[in-house]
Amino acid sequence: MDDLKRHIMKRNSRIQLLTSTAMCIFGCALLVAGLALPPAGAIDSSLLVAYGETITFAGALIGIDYRYRYKN
């Protein structure tokens, strides 16, 4: 039973780390796109910047939670 719990925690920690990394990268990409792309009329750059900041912040929170939850 203890091995199963350890396996599940290890799997969850890996998923959490991948999710936080992907969210931070995607959020930073949206921030760059919002600042670098000219206004095409489809998506306003302020929307891209706001969403990018939100995703980056959420990814950072997940990463901080991962760091302190699975600290050895």
C-alpha positions as MATLAB code, in Angstrom:
seq = 'MDDLKRHIMKRNSRIQLLTSTAMCIFGCALLVAGLALPPAGAIDSSLLVAYGETITFAGALIGIDYRYRYKN';
ca = [
       0.000    0.000    0.000;
       2.864    2.351    0.805;
       4.489    1.689   -2.581;
       1.242    2.503   -4.383;
       0.888    5.798   -2.500;
       4.495    6.713   -3.291;
       3.961    5.888   -6.977;
       0.813    8.040   -7.148;
       2.553   10.968   -5.431;
       5.507   10.707   -7.816;
       3.169   10.652  -10.822;
       1.175   13.625   -9.511;
       4.339   15.593   -8.845;
       5.550   14.970  -12.403;
       2.212   16.108  -13.842;
       2.242   19.196  -11.622;
       5.788   20.103  -12.686;
       4.999   19.667  -16.379;
       1.801   21.688  -16.056;
       3.500   24.577  -14.290;
       6.350   24.627  -16.810;
       3.978   24.555  -19.775;
       1.811   27.315  -18.290;
       4.814   29.567  -17.676;
       6.174   29.032  -21.188;
       2.764   29.578  -22.798;
       2.125   32.676  -20.701;
       5.503   34.161  -21.621;
       4.858   33.400  -25.300;
       1.543   35.257  -25.102;
       3.255   38.208  -23.446;
       5.817   38.367  -26.243;
       3.108   37.985  -28.884;
       1.050   40.755  -27.319;
       3.991   43.125  -27.364;
       5.586   42.137  -30.675;
       2.690   41.565  -33.062;
       1.074   44.506  -34.802;
      -2.647   44.914  -34.206;
      -4.326   42.629  -36.715;
      -7.818   43.306  -35.449;
      -8.575   39.740  -34.377;
      -7.171   39.732  -30.842;
      -6.265   42.931  -29.043;
      -2.739   42.997  -27.646;
      -4.006   44.036  -24.212;
      -6.017   40.828  -24.051;
      -2.956   38.761  -24.944;
      -0.870   40.553  -22.329;
      -3.508   40.162  -19.602;
      -4.036   36.475  -20.355;
      -0.279   35.903  -20.567;
       0.234   37.493  -17.159;
      -2.553   35.386  -15.670;
      -1.206   32.116  -17.091;
       2.370   32.928  -16.053;
       1.233   33.768  -12.513;
      -0.813   30.561  -12.243;
       2.124   28.507  -13.513;
       4.420   30.154  -10.991;
       2.014   29.360   -8.160;
       1.823   25.728   -9.217;
       5.622   25.604   -9.425;
       6.006   27.100   -5.949;
       3.500   24.604   -4.573;
       5.454   21.792   -6.244;
       8.735   23.040   -4.827;
       7.572   23.079   -1.224;
       5.304   20.033   -1.357;
       7.916   17.644   -2.716;
      10.985   19.173   -1.087;
      13.325   16.493    0.268;
];
